[in-house]
């Protein structure tokens, strides 16, 4: 095997192994308490597929042999790029994110409460996502507080507001009650400590 053939094989192996590994890390970090930067950058399946396709095309070029193996690799790479483009187009028809707010704790600038509204593509039942980001830079961790349905649930626990309520405490109000979460000063994890009334929740800490 020539040096070009070996180099092409290494690039091809990288194309098959690296993007799935990066995506797996991104998926893991997207869980509750995961590192926000890694989740945002790596948990992008279409981008990872595009990276694999580009590396596979590069492997064909480096290898420099247009035989059956090179032809199949190029075909898979082109197909992957087409899927990537189609995936990005489909995402434009998905839920739209509006009104993202970020509020730092009065006591700690590295504890930030975020609220994002995701529209329903059908225009009926959107969702509010209340999260907490703790730490700074690459070590920032993102915690799920509550995810609430909105639309069609008035008087039954529809989202109203989320705000800091005293030292290390987050209060989420609905039109039929509220929840209070205490933030652990060490880990930054929010824990439900007070619950009154109803809410239409998708999450765990309710």
Long-range contacts (C-beta under 8 A, 24 or more apart in sequence): 4-62, 4-63, 4-64, 5-63, 5-65, 7-62, 7-63, 8-59, 8-60, 8-62, 8-63, 8-64, 8-65, 9-59, 9-63, 11-55, 11-58, 11-59, 11-62, 12-55, 12-56, 12-59, 12-63, 12-73, 14-55, 14-59, 15-52, 15-53, 15-55, 15-56, 15-58, 15-59, 16-52, 16-56, 18-51, 18-52, 18-55, 19-48, 19-49, 19-51, 19-52, 19-55, 20-48, 20-52, 22-48, 22-51, 23-48, 32-143, 32-144, 32-204, 33-141, 33-142, 33-143, 33-187, 33-188, 33-189, 34-141, 34-142, 35-138, 35-139, 35-140, 35-141, 35-142, 36-133, 36-140, 36-141, 36-142, 37-137, 37-138, 37-140, 38-138, 39-142, 45-87, 46-83, 46-84, 46-87, 46-88, 46-91, 47-84, 49-80, 49-83, 49-84, 49-87, 50-80, 50-81, 50-84, 52-80, 53-77, 53-78, 53-79, 53-80, 53-81, 53-84, 54-81, 56-80, 93-121, 94-121, 95-119, 95-120, 95-121, 95-126, 95-127, 103-163, 103-164, 105-164, 105-168, 105-183, 106-164, 107-167, 107-168, 108-168, 110-134, 110-135, 110-136, 111-168, 111-183, 111-188, 113-145, 113-162, 113-163, 113-164, 113-170, 115-162, 117-150, 120-151, 124-151, 124-152, 125-149, 125-150, 125-151, 125-152, 126-150, 126-151, 127-202, 128-159, 128-162, 130-162, 130-170, 130-172, 132-170, 132-181, 132-183, 132-188, 132-190, 134-183, 134-187, 134-188, 135-188, 141-188, 143-188, 143-189, 143-190, 144-203, 144-204, 144-205, 145-170, 145-172, 145-181, 145-190, 145-203, 145-205, 146-172, 146-179, 146-199, 146-201, 146-203, 146-205, 146-206, 147-201, 147-202, 147-203, 148-172, 148-174, 148-199, 148-200, 148-201, 148-202, 149-200, 149-201, 149-202, 150-200, 153-200, 156-198, 156-200, 157-197, 157-198, 157-199, 157-200, 157-201, 158-200, 159-199, 169-193, 172-199, 174-198, 174-199, 174-200, 179-205, 179-206, 181-205
